[in-house]
Amino acid sequence: MVTALYLLLISNKMTLASLVTCIGLDAVLLTLGVGYFKKHKSLLLTYLQNFCGALFVFSGLVKAVDPLGTAYKMEQYFAEFESTFSDTWMSFIAPLFPWLSEYSAGFSVFMIVLEIVLGLMLILGTKSKLTSWLFLGIVGFFTFLTGFTFLTGYVPGDVNFFSFGQWGEYVETNMKVTDCGCFGDFLKLKPKVSFMKDLVLLVPAFFFIFKHKDMHQLFTKKVRTGIVVVSTLAMLAYCFSNFSWDLPHTDFRPFNVGKDVRATKQAEEDAASDVQVLGYNLTNKGSGEMVSLDYNTFLKEYKKYPKEEWEYDQLKSEPTMESTKISDFDFSDSDGNNMTEEILSDPSYHFMVVCNKFYYDGESTKDVLYQDTTYLVDTVDVDGTIQLVKKVDQIIPRKEQEVKYNWDKEYLKPWPKVNAFLEKAEAAGYNVYGLAGGASSAMIDDFRHETQSAYPFYEADDILLKTIVRSNPGIVLWKDGKIIMKWHHKQLPEYEKVDAEFIKK
């Protein structure tokens, strides 16, 4: 794992091929080390133990940096499974997935720690039979997830996954989950690549089952057990520290500290606008006949292929710059006015409070009576001067329902500290605003009243906000379109310290 971890420290740009090469080199070094101290029962088996073990440790570590990222990925899978099963005779399973989604953070930590510890158990040779079955089980589970995700590419948007007869040609945009999350945000793999990777891993998984008695074992049984126990406890603490108590200590996401979001967003938009249409693949809806035309030919002959009879699949050139979530950085006020450019162009320091979701235990409604008054305006001659006189015409009572939210008490706890910090920032002359994900204007107004938040809140996509900062609420310091610093609400320092350390006068 030495070379892979080294590359992790110096760069977050890595391909699957380069990662496998690094892991393979690590496995060679580990295998040579094992052979130096004891004779191999099976050189191939020892190498596979070390390769799969190092791969699992590395894969787990890059996810342990950001357990919430894996939790959000699980939520995507749960939502897709709920939608898939709800339209079948197995609909009784569907309600299980929203419940599982509520505990996605716990499942994320469990899976990450299991992956890391299982990798160590392979390298150490701990409880070889149990380790072999656990490895097969987890690889089989991953293969199911990535296989399902990949195969949804063959399923049109209005077709259920289990309606196999209605599957069509593979279309990448049909997939609801666009990457597997195998290596978190460190390395994005397309579902097809992830599926093939997991199919390959099934080979050593079955090999371990049949050859577990020949696995190498390092150290004594007591030492191996001690390493596993200590590693489990350490990884649990490390995972929780990266979301429950503080932000991830390493940020692989697009909105990392120091990122010039304004310049990157503009560059990505320019790259997208420069994409050219190269041609079209046309499919006859009746016969299934397929025709491929380059762009110039299509302009001449498109009348031969009416849209009532043919499906159009546009072929485009690859953008010069890969799009990230920064391209989706967009938010608006309660009146629908887009505020993105105004915020990104602000040359001064300003503070953003990010709330990807408001938590409440329920809501209640009450009838509120309003009096709508209409007036009549008439002209009156007063001593030769024409004056306008307004008088009440009628008063019409109007009843409306007002929604009151029962806010989650735990979610409200950090807000006095957060707002006290922001009040000092406003008093110092800096702009303060909040971003709320998936919240209506009425909900935002009620929350502002409940927490005494005097600054405005804008509406944004919740997934975007989860990408910006892994804290709810989280605080981000900006200047001139750049991210200066981010804080978890539990680690928010005193304003005076922030002013002295990060705000340059």
C-alpha atoms as one frame of an Amber mdcrd trajectory, in Angstrom:
protein
   0.000   0.000   0.000   3.027   2.250   0.274   3.079   3.444  -3.345  -0.687
   3.824  -3.534  -0.813   5.825  -0.305   2.067   7.963  -1.518   0.150   8.826
  -4.688  -2.891   9.539  -2.528  -0.883  12.155  -0.647   0.590  13.871  -3.707
  -2.370  13.787  -6.068  -6.050  13.030  -6.385  -5.717  12.368 -10.124  -5.427
   8.654 -10.706  -6.860   6.143 -13.139  -7.929   2.609 -12.307  -4.987   1.282
 -14.334  -2.427   3.320 -12.403  -4.064   2.375  -9.105  -4.002  -1.345  -9.937
  -0.352  -0.985 -10.952   0.507   0.620  -7.610  -1.435  -1.998  -5.649   0.220
  -4.733  -7.702   3.656  -3.356  -6.869   2.743  -3.182  -3.190   1.560  -6.796
  -3.337   4.917  -7.838  -4.842   6.793  -6.113  -2.015   4.538  -7.689   0.605
   4.926 -11.108  -0.996   8.724 -10.780  -0.996   8.562  -9.772   2.657   6.422
 -12.788   3.547   8.785 -15.084   1.637  11.788 -13.668   3.481  10.424 -14.776
   6.866   8.660 -18.006   5.959   8.335 -20.439   3.083   5.366 -19.977   0.773
   2.820 -22.781   0.606   1.562 -21.158  -2.588   3.291 -18.157  -4.122   0.194
 -17.295  -6.188  -2.086 -17.521  -3.158   0.229 -15.303  -1.094   0.341 -12.727
  -3.869  -3.466 -12.720  -4.239  -3.876 -12.360  -0.473  -1.600  -9.340  -0.479
  -3.074  -7.817  -3.651  -6.725  -8.135  -2.572  -5.866  -7.128   0.980  -3.976
  -4.000  -0.109  -6.758  -3.100  -2.547  -9.395  -3.370   0.175  -7.332  -1.390
   2.693  -6.706   1.403   0.194 -10.307   1.442  -1.034 -11.554   1.604   2.552
  -9.123   4.342   3.586 -10.091   6.752   0.796 -13.728   6.282   1.816 -12.933
   6.547   5.553 -11.709  10.059   4.817 -15.298  10.962   3.902 -17.874   8.476
   5.252 -20.767  10.796   4.426 -19.891  10.503   0.743 -20.467   6.753   0.946
 -23.635   7.351   2.979 -25.026   9.645   0.282 -24.177   7.037  -2.343 -26.087
   4.446  -0.308 -29.071   6.799  -0.192 -29.026   6.915  -4.000 -29.033   3.125
  -4.173 -31.823   2.842  -1.593 -33.965   5.360  -3.515 -33.423   3.450  -6.760
 -34.264   0.109  -5.131 -37.432   1.582  -3.613 -38.553   2.871  -7.007 -37.714
  -0.435  -8.704 -39.453  -2.770  -6.268 -42.525  -0.586  -5.673 -43.820  -1.351
  -9.196 -43.528  -5.128  -8.900 -45.174  -7.993  -7.009 -42.317  -7.507  -4.507
 -43.632  -4.046  -3.561 -43.793  -5.134   0.082 -39.982  -4.769   0.127 -40.061
  -1.122  -1.022 -40.838   0.470   2.405 -37.665  -1.107   3.780 -35.380   1.156
   1.740 -36.485   4.568   3.109 -35.940   3.125   6.579 -32.461   1.936   5.608
 -31.739   5.371   4.159 -32.270   6.935   7.594 -29.326   4.900   8.901 -27.101
   5.292   5.840 -24.290   6.969   7.845 -24.116   3.998  10.223 -24.139   1.505
   7.353 -21.439   3.543   5.636 -19.095   3.392   8.645 -19.787  -0.326   9.105
 -18.990  -1.155   5.471 -15.864   1.021   5.385 -14.407  -0.415   8.584 -15.299
  -3.956   7.469 -13.506  -3.398   4.156 -10.328  -2.090   5.804 -10.233  -4.759
   8.512 -10.968  -7.508   5.988  -8.043  -6.276   3.893  -5.770  -6.462   6.933
  -7.069  -9.948   7.781  -6.143 -11.113   4.269  -2.643  -9.682   4.514  -2.136
 -11.125   8.016  -3.834 -14.460   7.275  -6.192 -14.058  10.240  -8.911 -16.753
  10.539  -8.430 -17.790   6.926 -11.747 -19.653   6.504 -13.860 -16.833   7.964
 -11.877 -14.228   6.043 -12.368 -16.113   2.769 -16.138 -16.309   3.194 -16.365
 -12.669   4.266 -14.323 -11.629   1.246 -16.560 -13.621  -1.099 -19.661 -12.161
   0.551 -18.573  -8.539   0.268 -17.278  -8.923  -3.301 -20.550 -10.623  -4.231
 -22.483  -7.748  -2.645 -20.436  -5.154  -4.543 -20.884  -7.126  -7.781 -24.665
  -7.075  -7.291 -24.704  -3.299  -6.723 -22.428  -2.385  -9.617 -24.101  -4.924
 -11.901 -27.548  -3.547 -11.135 -26.344   0.012 -11.727 -24.674  -0.880 -15.009
 -27.664  -2.843 -16.307 -30.051   0.063 -15.647 -28.343   1.660 -18.640 -30.393
  -0.746 -20.789 -33.653   0.248 -19.095 -35.581   3.201 -20.608 -36.797   5.817
 -18.146 -40.448   4.700 -18.226 -39.677   0.965 -17.933 -39.226  -1.048 -14.735
 -35.927  -2.894 -14.305 -37.673  -6.287 -14.088 -39.516  -5.763 -17.399 -36.666
  -7.453 -19.251 -38.560  -7.670 -22.555 -38.715  -3.875 -22.763 -35.004  -3.268
 -22.340 -33.373  -1.344 -25.168 -29.955  -0.227 -26.330 -27.469   0.813 -23.657
 -27.823   4.543 -22.848 -25.548   5.868 -20.119 -28.002   8.600 -19.100 -30.586
   5.940 -18.175 -28.571   5.122 -15.038 -29.830   6.826 -11.894 -26.563   6.110
 -10.026 -23.758   7.319 -12.267 -20.759   5.960 -10.347 -20.316   3.137  -7.867
 -18.511   5.036  -5.110 -15.948   2.211  -4.813 -13.149   4.695  -4.159 -15.261
   7.590  -2.906 -14.502  10.942  -4.531 -10.842  10.004  -4.901 -11.452   8.030
  -8.092 -14.722   8.026 -10.035 -15.417   4.813 -11.928 -18.224   4.283 -14.390
 -20.594   1.471 -13.359 -19.510  -0.745 -16.261 -15.849  -0.488 -15.216 -16.772
  -1.138 -11.573 -18.861  -4.157 -12.536 -16.008  -5.661 -14.553 -13.611  -5.003
 -11.671 -15.864  -6.852  -9.247 -16.309  -9.761 -11.651 -12.524 -10.100 -11.787
 -12.317 -10.026  -7.965 -14.751 -12.941  -7.774 -11.971 -15.166  -9.187  -9.589
 -14.816  -6.194 -12.640 -14.796  -3.883 -13.581 -18.332  -4.932  -9.907 -19.316
  -4.992  -9.613 -18.325  -1.323 -12.630 -20.474  -0.426 -11.034 -23.625  -1.812
  -7.438 -22.867  -0.779  -7.887 -21.097   2.559  -5.862 -23.804   4.372  -2.786
 -22.822   2.336  -3.009 -19.105   3.145   0.071 -17.556   4.732  -0.180 -16.331
   8.319   1.955 -13.596   9.831   2.935 -13.311  13.510   1.205 -15.270  16.250
  -2.538 -15.706  16.642  -2.584 -13.307  19.591  -0.694 -10.597  17.668  -2.952
 -10.983  14.614  -6.050 -10.682  16.782  -4.617  -7.644  18.550  -3.895  -5.899
  15.244  -7.449  -6.550  14.015  -9.066  -5.287  17.239  -6.921  -2.152  17.483
  -7.415  -1.407  13.766 -11.182  -1.777  14.101 -11.372   0.646  17.013  -8.995
   3.114  15.358 -10.933   3.080  12.076 -14.243   3.561  13.865 -12.870   6.632
  15.647 -11.292   7.914  12.430 -14.519   7.537  10.426 -16.654   9.313  13.003
 -14.113  12.115  13.348 -14.454  12.823   9.613 -18.140  13.698   9.727 -19.619
  13.626  13.217 -17.004  15.806  14.931 -15.173  17.560  12.110 -14.834  17.889
   8.344 -12.840  15.303   6.339  -9.165  16.041   6.832  -8.601  15.462   3.085
 -11.097  16.859   0.584 -11.320  15.136  -2.806 -14.470  17.006  -3.833 -14.577
  19.908  -6.347 -15.352  22.517  -3.657 -12.119  22.131  -1.721 -10.374  24.916
   0.157  -8.507  27.185  -2.258 -10.716  26.348  -5.259 -11.541  29.251  -7.567
 -15.163  28.275  -8.113 -16.003  31.215 -10.362 -13.129  30.562 -12.781 -13.713
  26.788 -12.770 -17.449  27.168 -13.382 -16.784  29.504 -16.316 -14.183  27.136
 -17.778 -16.514  24.139 -17.505 -19.373  26.067 -19.111 -17.090  27.206 -21.943
 -15.929  23.624 -22.505 -19.541  22.397 -22.605 -20.555  25.095 -25.087 -17.644
  24.150 -27.373 -18.920  20.585 -27.745 -19.851  19.925 -31.363 -22.502  17.654
 -32.845 -20.685  15.041 -34.945 -23.660  13.119 -36.232 -26.700  11.022 -35.366
 -27.570   7.397 -34.788 -31.125   6.831 -35.963 -33.316   3.868 -34.991 -36.587
   3.011 -36.714 -39.291   2.629 -34.064 -41.085  -0.055 -36.002 -38.455  -2.230
 -37.661 -35.471  -1.517 -35.403 -33.355  -0.556 -38.415 -30.332   1.548 -37.431
 -28.715   4.265 -39.541 -25.613   6.323 -38.704 -25.139   9.717 -40.365 -22.448
  12.335 -39.978 -23.663  15.845 -39.248 -23.447  17.244 -42.801 -25.212  14.227
 -44.279 -27.915  14.446 -41.643 -28.623  18.100 -42.553 -29.199  17.038 -46.143
 -31.262  13.906 -45.486 -33.072  14.451 -42.153 -36.474  14.778 -43.889 -36.208
  11.098 -44.803 -36.294  10.249 -41.099 -39.384  11.837 -39.480 -39.341  11.846
 -35.682 -42.697  10.069 -35.627 -40.949   6.990 -37.067 -37.320   7.350 -35.946
 -35.514   7.811 -32.633 -32.607  10.271 -32.671 -29.384   9.709 -30.718 -27.042
  12.679 -31.026 -23.290  12.033 -31.240 -21.131  14.774 -29.752 -17.439  15.509
 -29.400 -15.842  15.103 -25.981 -15.548  18.335 -23.954 -12.031  19.628 -23.437
 -12.712  19.825 -19.700 -14.651  17.318 -17.630 -17.718  18.748 -15.945 -17.932
  18.585 -12.138 -20.560  19.552  -9.578 -19.238  23.105  -9.845 -21.182  23.412
 -13.090 -24.357  22.912 -11.009 -23.447  25.667  -8.532 -26.653  27.643  -8.691
 -29.143  29.099  -6.224 -31.950  31.636  -6.105 -33.937  33.750  -3.664 -37.572
  33.197  -2.715 -38.738  35.252  -5.706 -36.823  33.066  -8.149 -34.040  35.568
  -8.798 -30.739  33.835  -9.518 -28.138  34.952  -6.982 -25.164  32.871  -8.147
 -23.297  35.466 -10.169 -23.816  38.145  -7.541 -22.273  35.936  -4.863 -19.391
  34.649  -7.002 -18.522  38.181  -8.125 -18.424  39.597  -4.599 -14.825  40.827
  -4.199 -15.112  41.055  -0.414 -15.002  38.323   2.203 -18.411  36.778   2.872
 -19.790  33.867   4.875 -22.047  31.127   3.525 -24.060  28.905   5.884 -24.853
  25.590   4.201 -27.892  23.532   5.265 -28.436  20.597   2.929 -31.585  19.646
   4.864 -33.778  21.090   7.595 -34.758  18.503  10.197 -38.146  18.629  11.868
 -40.352  16.124  13.703 -43.588  17.128  12.047 -45.717  20.073  11.112 -49.008
  21.541  12.151 -51.401  23.965  10.533 -53.663  26.614  11.955 -56.221  28.893
  10.405 -55.260  32.557  10.339 -57.924  35.185   9.665 -56.981  38.187   7.548
 -59.101  41.249   6.781 -58.978  42.421   3.157 -60.151  46.017   2.931 -61.246
  47.661  -0.307 -61.617  51.411  -0.740 -63.541  53.787  -2.941 -61.845  56.961
  -4.155 -63.942  59.985  -5.034 -63.277  63.608  -5.885 -64.579  66.387  -3.642
 -64.639  70.169  -4.256 -63.268  71.843  -1.126 -63.257  75.644  -1.412 -62.709
  75.434  -5.136 -59.966  72.803  -4.845 -60.538  69.300  -6.134 -59.318  66.735
  -3.627 -59.293  62.932  -3.633 -61.142  61.311  -0.759 -60.741  57.632   0.089
 -63.346  55.767   2.097 -63.796  52.158   3.094 -65.953  50.241   0.670 -66.018
  46.827   2.328 -64.025  44.550   4.610 -63.813  40.950   3.458 -62.547  38.328
   5.897 -60.105  35.824   4.388 -58.964  32.602   6.044 -55.587  31.030   5.241
 -53.732  28.077   6.655 -50.343  28.779   8.222 -47.834  25.950   8.541 -45.830
  25.637  11.749 -42.883  23.230  11.836 -41.889  21.273  14.917 -38.149  21.581
  14.556 -35.831  18.798  15.665 -34.277  19.918  18.969 -30.913  18.291  18.238
 -30.709  20.094  14.910 -31.390  23.442  16.582 -28.592  23.056  19.155 -25.648
  24.446  17.101 -27.551  27.456  15.770 -27.060  29.836  18.719 -23.280  29.401
  18.373 -23.414  29.683  14.568 -25.589  32.798  14.616 -23.505  34.467  17.322
 -20.467  33.975  15.079 -22.300  35.364  12.049 -23.643  38.369  13.940 -20.035
  39.384  14.638 -19.181  38.907  10.964 -22.102  41.144   9.924 -21.130  43.718
  12.521 -17.651  43.763  10.964 -19.257  44.610   7.612 -19.157  41.233   5.881
 -22.038  39.767   3.921 -23.739  36.688   5.433 -26.307  34.399   3.794 -27.565
  30.840   4.015 -28.241  28.127   1.441 -31.070  25.700   2.150 -31.580  22.467
   0.249 -35.050  21.207  -0.657 -36.847  23.770   1.496 -39.886  25.854   0.597
 -40.052  29.590   1.240 -42.530  28.997   4.068 -40.192  26.477   5.701 -37.220
  28.841   5.417 -39.197  31.727   6.929 -40.338  29.572   9.841 -36.800  28.309
  10.443 -35.344  31.824  10.377 -37.928  32.900  12.920 -37.249  29.855  15.127
 -33.458  30.350  15.123 -33.490  34.162  14.993 -31.401  34.096  11.817 -31.474
  37.679  10.532 -29.580  37.019   7.305 -31.274  35.859   4.056 -31.520  32.232
   2.936 -31.400  31.140  -0.690 -32.733  27.925  -2.183 -30.360  25.362  -3.718
 -30.115  21.698  -4.678 -29.498  19.497  -1.638 -26.983  17.255  -3.454 -24.973
  20.339  -4.433 -24.901  21.485  -0.802 -23.784  18.050   0.398 -20.874  18.346
  -2.024 -19.824  21.807  -0.837 -19.361  20.951   2.844 -19.892  17.768   4.886
 -21.612  19.469   7.779 -25.185  20.526   8.431 -24.897  23.353   9.159 -21.486
  24.092   7.717 -19.816  27.481   7.320 -17.798  28.521   4.263 -15.680  31.649
   3.955 -15.523  33.059   0.396 -13.740  35.887  -1.356 -13.926  36.861  -5.006
 -15.367  33.491  -6.050 -12.760  31.471  -4.111 -13.218  29.215  -1.103 -10.948
  30.500   1.662 -11.909  28.086   4.468 -14.651  25.699   5.633 -15.763  24.673
   9.133 -17.867  21.963  10.718 -20.288  23.618  13.139 -18.736  21.669  16.038
 -15.286  23.024  15.185 -16.300  26.611  14.452 -13.710  28.843  16.159 -14.368
  32.219  17.719 -14.939  34.942  15.135 -11.924  36.901  16.374  -9.643  33.958
  15.525 -11.102  33.645  12.033 -10.730  37.387  11.496  -7.086  37.310  12.557
  -6.089  34.144  10.687  -8.076  34.144   7.439  -9.263  37.676   6.696  -6.505
  39.803   5.252  -7.059  43.495   5.730
